[in-house]
Amino acid sequence: MVSPFLFFADERMALAELTAACLDGILVALGEGFMPADAVESPWMRARSLRPLLGDRWAAIRASAAWIHGGQTVEPTRHHAQRVSAIRHIVRGTARAQYHEVRLGAADVVTVAGVHVTTPARTLIDLARSGDAAERAVACAWAAEEPRIAAAATLWLRAHPRFPYGRRAVDALRYARGAAEPGDDGQPISRSREMLDGRPGSRVTAIARAGADEDRVAPQEDVTR
């Protein structure tokens, strides 16, 4: 299906034409495509823009899924995808995407604009248990701003006590509840204040450092499952 709001190279216009339109301020890059500069960016648009990378076999996960759901505002430089199809596929990673072969459960996947994406709760869990401090920071900020998603993630972890690195995720979500409490000025600590200001000593900054000792001891693990 061709979207009237998304343009992909060689679908209706050549890449050179799309690039020229960006230089003229008519289009802006989004995912693997381009959208009108005055169009409203939405979860539908973000998900659909990754269709060339994901197809029907893969789901957007981790920071890619968080970007689609609105859990982070900046598109990841490299997207992560995990298999949803029953058939295994050997796919080499590229500069734009890394593919993980472990199959996702159907209950952890939703469809947005015809693209598979991990649920908000599963996405939050995967970020919170990550060995990457930046992803843990996103998880904490998102959980503090969206307590309903954090609550759903906590219930999921209780139902899956043996989930790899689940303890790390539980600790991050618990810390996020503290980050949602009023700050020194009486205002709730939000993603804009913590992530954009990057205040030293802030609770979200602290959770970004959580697990730093084990990260220094061992190489960064692939927590995908």
FENSUL-V849825 format. One record per backbone hydrogen bond with DSSP energy under -0.5 kcal/mol. CO is the residue of the C=O (numbers start at 0). NH is the residue of the N-H. E is the energy in kcal/mol with one decimal. If there is no record, write none. Layout:
BEGIN
co;nh;e
CO;NH;E
CO;NH;E
END
This chain:
BEGIN
co;nh;e
0;2;-0.5
4;35;-0.6
6;33;-1.9
7;10;-2.1
7;11;-0.8
7;12;-0.7
12;9;-2.7
12;10;-0.6
13;17;-2.2
14;18;-2.7
15;19;-2.0
16;20;-2.1
17;21;-1.8
18;22;-2.1
19;23;-1.6
20;25;-2.6
20;26;-1.2
21;24;-1.4
25;36;-2.7
27;34;-2.6
29;32;-2.7
32;29;-2.7
33;6;-2.9
34;27;-2.5
35;38;-1.7
38;40;-0.6
41;45;-2.8
42;46;-2.7
43;47;-2.6
44;48;-1.9
45;49;-0.5
46;49;-1.5
47;50;-1.4
48;31;-2.4
49;52;-1.1
49;53;-1.9
50;54;-2.6
53;56;-0.7
53;57;-1.5
56;83;-2.8
56;84;-1.3
57;115;-0.6
58;81;-2.3
59;117;-2.2
60;63;-1.4
60;64;-1.0
61;65;-2.5
62;66;-2.3
63;67;-1.8
64;68;-2.7
65;69;-1.0
65;70;-2.8
65;71;-1.0
78;97;-2.5
79;60;-2.2
80;99;-2.5
81;58;-2.7
82;103;-2.7
88;90;-0.9
95;78;-3.0
96;93;-3.1
97;80;-2.5
99;82;-2.0
104;107;-1.6
105;108;-1.5
107;118;-2.0
109;111;-0.5
109;116;-2.8
111;114;-1.7
114;111;-2.9
115;59;-2.5
116;109;-3.3
118;122;-2.9
119;123;-2.5
120;124;-2.2
121;125;-2.6
122;126;-2.0
123;127;-2.5
124;128;-2.0
126;129;-1.0
130;132;-0.6
131;135;-2.0
132;136;-2.0
133;137;-1.9
134;138;-2.3
135;139;-2.4
136;140;-2.4
137;141;-2.7
138;142;-2.7
139;143;-2.2
140;144;-1.6
141;145;-2.3
145;148;-0.5
145;149;-2.0
146;150;-2.5
147;151;-2.1
148;152;-2.4
149;153;-2.3
150;154;-2.2
151;155;-2.0
152;156;-2.2
153;157;-1.9
154;158;-1.7
155;159;-0.8
159;162;-1.8
162;165;-2.3
164;168;-1.5
165;169;-2.7
166;170;-2.4
167;171;-2.1
168;172;-2.5
169;173;-2.3
170;174;-2.3
171;175;-2.1
172;176;-1.5
173;177;-1.1
174;178;-1.9
175;179;-1.2
177;180;-1.4
178;188;-0.5
180;188;-1.0
182;185;-1.8
186;182;-2.9
187;189;-0.5
189;193;-2.6
190;194;-2.5
190;195;-0.9
191;195;-0.7
191;196;-0.8
192;196;-0.5
192;198;-0.5
193;197;-1.3
198;201;-1.7
201;205;-2.1
202;206;-2.2
203;207;-1.5
204;208;-0.8
205;208;-0.9
205;209;-0.5
206;209;-0.7
208;211;-2.3
210;214;-1.9
211;215;-1.9
212;216;-1.5
213;217;-2.5
220;222;-0.8
END
